[in-house]
Amino acid sequence: MDLVRVDFALIPEDPLFRSVIDASQAITDEYYYNENIIDDDRFPPHLSLHICTVPGDAIRQLSDALRALVADTGLPDISPVGVQESNGGYVMANVDRTAELMTLHEEVLELAANARKGVDGDKYGSSYIRDAFEPHISLAKVDRHDLRNAARIGRESFGACLTARARSLDLCDIGARSERWDVLASLPAASH
């Protein structure tokens, strides 16, 4: 079975999109070895709703189901609540667990579970679901000795935590080690 590791990712509109890039670049200016550089193209700012592996032949059906979901429910706003340090050397902008965001998370979990039938014994393919889901947007990954200062730089560069609409819900092939960002389907939010 050909498996694809996918990310169900909300892409924010500006000014949040640009704030994330600016903060990541500011951290990278100080810590050139940043392992998680966020930019306009290669790894755009995003909030991962769910990451798992799915059969490659389920991608088309999954994309169609996501298209219907976005058409029916729309996309939630993304409300950052602050920049902080996290485990593993990550600097991230934490995001408020709004009812709309959590509803979309649940819907995506079910679509992923349906696509994963027969893959393995783990229905969702990840332990970061429901109560364990911590919505965030990654800014950088640095050595743990540099984490405190990198988070400070991130906070200063990020600026005010402004709520933004989600521009799209993207289904992306991220590779086995999150080494790429190949968009398989991009489902834009309804016009506002």
Residue pairs with C-beta under 8 A, 6 or more apart in sequence:
1 55
1 118
1 119
2 55
2 56
2 57
3 53
3 54
3 55
3 56
3 119
4 53
4 54
4 55
4 56
4 59
4 173
4 184
5 51
5 52
5 53
5 173
5 174
5 175
5 176
5 178
6 51
6 52
6 53
6 54
6 59
6 62
6 112
6 171
6 172
6 173
6 174
6 184
7 46
7 48
7 50
7 51
7 170
7 171
7 172
7 174
8 48
8 49
8 50
8 51
8 66
8 108
8 112
8 169
8 170
8 171
9 46
9 47
9 48
9 49
9 169
9 170
9 171
9 172
10 46
10 47
10 49
10 75
10 76
10 78
10 104
10 166
10 168
10 169
10 170
11 17
11 44
11 45
11 46
11 166
11 167
11 168
11 169
11 170
11 186
12 20
12 45
12 46
12 47
12 78
12 137
12 164
12 165
12 166
12 167
13 164
13 165
13 166
13 167
14 164
15 162
15 164
16 45
16 78
16 80
16 137
16 162
16 163
16 164
17 44
17 45
17 164
17 167
19 157
19 158
19 159
19 162
20 38
20 45
20 93
20 137
20 139
20 158
21 38
21 39
21 40
21 45
22 157
22 158
23 83
23 91
23 93
23 139
23 140
23 153
23 154
23 157
23 158
24 34
24 36
24 37
24 38
24 39
24 139
24 140
24 154
25 37
25 39
25 157
26 153
26 154
26 156
26 157
27 34
27 91
27 139
27 140
27 142
27 150
27 153
27 154
27 157
28 34
28 37
28 140
30 149
30 150
30 153
31 140
31 142
31 143
31 146
31 150
33 142
33 143
34 140
34 141
34 142
34 150
35 89
35 140
35 141
35 142
36 43
36 90
36 138
36 139
36 140
36 141
37 43
37 140
38 44
38 45
38 138
38 139
38 140
42 181
43 181
44 181
45 137
46 137
46 170
47 78
47 95
47 135
47 136
47 137
47 166
49 104
49 105
49 108
49 169
50 105
50 108
50 109
50 112
50 124
50 126
50 128
50 129
51 125
51 126
51 128
51 174
52 112
52 116
52 124
52 125
52 126
53 116
53 119
53 125
54 62
54 112
54 115
54 116
54 119
54 125
55 115
55 116
55 118
55 119
58 115
58 116
59 171
59 184
59 185
61 115
62 111
62 112
62 115
62 171
62 185
63 171
63 184
63 185
63 187
65 111
65 114
66 108
66 111
66 169
66 171
66 185
66 187
67 185
67 187
69 104
69 107
69 108
69 111
69 169
70 169
70 187
70 188
70 189
70 190
71 190
73 103
73 104
73 107
74 189
74 190
75 104
75 165
75 166
75 168
75 169
75 189
76 98
76 100
76 101
76 103
76 104
76 166
77 98
77 100
77 163
77 164
77 165
77 166
78 95
78 101
78 137
78 163
78 164
78 165
78 166
79 95
79 96
79 98
79 161
79 163
80 93
80 94
80 95
80 96
80 137
80 158
80 161
80 162
80 163
81 94
81 95
81 96
81 161
82 93
82 94
82 155
82 161
83 91
83 92
83 93
83 94
83 139
83 151
83 154
83 155
83 158
84 91
84 92
84 94
84 151
85 91
85 147
85 148
85 150
85 151
86 92
86 136
88 141
89 141
89 142
89 143
89 144
89 146
89 147
90 138
90 139
90 140
90 141
91 138
91 139
91 140
91 141
91 142
91 147
91 150
91 151
91 154
92 136
92 137
92 138
92 139
93 136
93 137
93 139
93 154
93 158
93 161
94 134
94 135
94 136
95 101
95 135
95 136
95 137
96 135
97 133
97 135
101 135
102 133
104 169
105 129
105 130
105 133
105 135
106 130
109 124
109 129
109 130
112 124
112 125
113 123
113 124
116 122
116 123
116 124
116 125
119 125
128 134
139 154
139 158
140 150
140 154
142 150
165 189
165 192
166 189
167 188
167 189
168 186
168 187
168 188
168 189
169 186
169 187
169 189
170 183
170 185
170 186
170 187
171 183
171 184
171 185
171 186
171 187
172 181
172 182
172 183
172 184
173 180
173 182
173 184
174 180
174 181
174 182
